Amino acid sequence: MTEFRTRTANETIELGRRIGAVLRDGDVLVLNGDLGAGKTQLTKGIADALGVVESVTSPTFTIQMVYEGSELALYHFDLYRLEDAEQLDDTGLFDVLGADGVCVIEWGDKFADQLGDERLDICLMRLDDMAEAGEEPARLVCLEPHGPRAQQIADALA
């Protein structure tokens, strides 16, 4: 498992840029972590590396956002509001998994069995117990590859 620490939102975005720079068509990233852990900040950096010029926000209420980048398309999903795997059929997720572009899925850990064996799980954790009072906590970002392509991505970032 590959680990990174980021101390600010900008560092989390920069880590996303590093990740985005090594992605290619069909890559699937599953972002996990509590609310406020930095999943959307990481996605902003990934989008920037893919050449997306639109403002990236978490698609909590729309479930899916599609961003056209100059390098690759970004399919951004937020599965927070879904309760069971049957609901995935209505999201459009299966239409883009492994297709052209990059698929970033927030809150996908609930549906790991449905997302396939080739994916890079990225867990973001706030290090609240290490922050001073009133200080924004650092984040621990852990990459857990599933499959050979995901391992290539993790190795390129190590």
N, C-alpha and C positions, 0 to 999 in steps of 0.2 A: 504494500500500500504506500502510495506517495502522499506526503503531507506538506502543506504550506501554511504559513501564518500571515494574516494581513492585519494591519493596525488601523486602517482607515477605509472608508467607502472607496476612495480613489485607488487604494492598493488592491481592493477586491476587484474593481473594474479593470485594473491593469493585469491582474492574474487572468481575468476573463479574456483580455486581448491576447495574452500568451496562449491560452487554450484555443481560442478561435483561429489563431494563426496556423495551427497544425491540423485543423479539421478539413474534411472533404465530404463530397456527396455521400449520403447514406449514414453518416455518423449520428449516433443517438446518445444524448447525455441526459441522465436522470438526476435532478437536483433535489436533495433532501435536507431538511433542517427546520428548526422551529421558525415561527413568525419572526421577522426581523433579523434572520441569520445572515442575509446577504445574497439570497438566490437571485433576485432580480438585478442586483448590482453586478453580479458575476455575468448574468445574461447580457447586460448592457455592454460589457467589455467584449464578450463573444460577438455580439452584433456589430460592434465597431470594427472588429477585425475582419468581419465578413463584408464590410462595405455598406452596412445599413446606415442610412442617414436620418431615418425617422427616430423619434423619441420612443424608447422601449419602456413599457410599463408591464406590470404583472397582469395577465389576462384572467384575473380571478372570477369576474362575472361573465366574460365572454368565452371562457375556456381556452380558445385558440386565437392567436394572432399570427399573421403571416407577414414577414418583412422581406422585401426584395433587396438583396445586397448586390454590390457590384461584383463580388466574388462568388457568393452562394446565397440561396434563399435560406431564411431562418424560419422554422416552424416552432412557435413558442406556445407551449401548453401549460395550463395551471389546473391540476386535478384536485385541488383542495376541497372543492364543493361536491365532488363525486363520492357516492357512498358504496357503490358496488361495481364490479367489473362489467356487468351488463350495460351500464351507462356509457362505457367507452365507445360502443358502437356508434353513438350519436355525436361524437366529438370530432370526427374526421381524422383521428389519430392513426388508425390503421391504414388510411389512404396515403400517409406520408412516411410512415416508419420505414426506414431503409431506402427511401426513394431519393430523388434529387434534392439537394439541400441538406441542411442540418436540422435535426429535431432536438429541441431542448424541452424537457418535461419537468416542471416543478411539481413536487408532492407525488412523484411517481412511485415511491417506495411501496405504497399501498397496493400497487398493481404490477409488481415486478414479474410475476409469472406470465402476465399478458404482454410484456414489453419485449420479450425475446431474450436470447442468450448473448447477443452481441450489443453491448452497451457499456458506457462508462458511468458508473454511479459516482456522484460527487456529493459528499456530505459536508455541510457547513454548520459549524457550532460557534455560538457566541461564548467567549471566555469571560463571562460576567464576574466570576470569583477572582479574576486577576486584575480587574479594573479598579481604579481609584473612584471614590464617590464623585458622581457627576461626569465621569469620563466615559467616552464611548469605548466599549470593550473590543479587544482584538477578536479575530475570527480564526478558527482552525478549519482548514479546508482539506479534506481527505479524498483522494481519488482511489476508487476500487474498480479495476477493470474486469469486465466479463467478456471473454472472447479475445481472439488475436488482434483484431483492429483496435479495440479499446486498450489493450496492452501496449500497442505501438504508440498510441496517443500519450499514455502515462509515461512511457519510456522517453518520449521526445521532450516531456516537461520536467523530468527528473534532473 
